Amino acid sequence: MNKFFEDFLDRLGDTHNDCKLAIDGLSQDALDWTPGPGMNSIGVLIIHLIGAERYWIGDVVMQEPSGRNRDQEFKSHGLDSFELTRRLDDALAYIQNSLDTLSLEDLTKIRISPRDSEEFTIGWSISHVLKHNALHLGHIEVTRHMWELRSANP
């Protein structure tokens, strides 16, 4: 694997590890809790993060349809930390296998988004995954903090 892709995978692995740290020791109630109306639980955020990764790397970059149902991601409920961790690990393994097939020259190749038929380069698509993960990792960490504050001050 090219050093660029190794570095990308290292950064992506960091976001996955930070997600695992954020769910470590949380009860099912904590994973499914939402801070308020229109807000997402930690479990939902992780399932959405994984779904988006699979979409951008799998559906767009690799052109391997996943059958993703984005709306369903926001309805997930009842997944414990073990299952969420397993899904994070499976997603990272899929991405690693996918990146193994790419070269630096591939980064400028155009792909068509199956969702809206927009054009994106492979480079843009994979870098978007890091941006998206960082955003939702922040949401996950803040939600955990809010849960802990709520639990400490009933």
N, C-alpha and C positions, 0 to 999 in steps of 0.2 A: 504494500500500500504506500502511496506517495505521502511524503511528510505533511503536506497540506491537509490531506484527508485524515491522517493520524491526529494532527492537531485539532481539527474540527471534531473528531470523535472524542478526543480527550475533553474538550470544552462541553460537548453534549453530555458525556458521561458525568461531568461535574454537576450539571443541572439535574440529572437523574439521581445522583447521590444526595444532592441537597433536598430533593423531593422526599427521598427515603428518610432523611434525618427529620424532616418536617412532620412526617407521619409516625415516627418512632414513638411507641408508647401511647398512642392515642386510642381511645375507645371507639367502638362503632358509632356511638352517639356523636362523638367529636368529629369523626370523618364525614358524617352525614348532616351535621349541623350547618345551617346557613345564618350569617350574621343579620340578615334582614331581607325584606321583600326584594325580589329581582336580583339577589346575590347568589353566588354559587358556593356549594360545600367544597371541602378539600377533595373529597372523593370525585366529585364532578370535575373539578379543575384538573386533576391528574388524568382522568379518562379523556377529557377533551385535549389535553396536552399530547397524550399518546396518539389520539385520533388525528390530530393535526400533523404530527410527525409522519405518521403513516401516509397521510394524504400527500404531503409535499415531497417526501422522499420516494414513496412507493407509487402512488397514482400519477404524480406529475413527472418526477425525474426518471423513475424506472419504467413508467408507463405500464404498471401492473395494477389493474383495478382492484380495490379493496372492498368495494361495496359499502364504503363508509356511510353511516347515517349520522350526520353531525347533530341533528336535533335530538337524537336518542342519547348522545353523550351527556346532554344537560339534564337527562332524566335518570341517570344511573344512581343507584342507591343500594346500600347493603354490602358493599365490597369492603372487606377488612384489609388491614395493612399488609398482611401476607399476600393477598390476591393483587393488591395494587402494586406491591413490590415485584411480584412475578410478571405482571404486565409491563412494568417499566423495563425489566431485564429482557423480556422477549422483544420489546420494541427496539431496544438498543442493539440487540443481536441482529435483528432484521436490517437495521440501518448499517451496521458494520459490514454485513454481507453485501449490501447494495453498494456501499462506497468502495469495496474491494474491486468492483468491476469498472470504476471510473478512472479517467486520467485527467490531468490538468487541462488538456485540450477540450475535454467534454464540458468544462465550466461555461463556455460561451455558446454551447448548443441551445437552441430554442426548443421549448416544450410548450404544449398547449394544455391549459388547465381544463380538465374534464367538467369542472363545475360551471365555469362561465366562458370558456373558450378564449380566455385571455392568454397572451404569450408571455412567457417568463424564461430567462436563461436558467440553466441548471445551477449556476453559481448563485443567482438571486434566490432560487428556491431553497437551496440548502442553508444559505445564510439566514433566510427568513425563519427557519426552524429555531435557530439560536435566539433570535429576537423574540419570537413568540414564547419560547420556553422561559426566557428571563422575565417577561411580563407576568406570566402565570405563576412562576415560582414566587415572585413577590406577592401575588394574591394569596397563594397557599400559606406563605409565612405570616402574612398579616392576619389571615383567618385563624391560624393556630394561635397567634398571640391574643386575638380577640376572644377565642374560646377559653384560653387560660385565664384571662382577666375576668370573664363572665363566671367561670367556675370558682375563681378565688373570691369573688364578690357577689354571691347569690342574692 
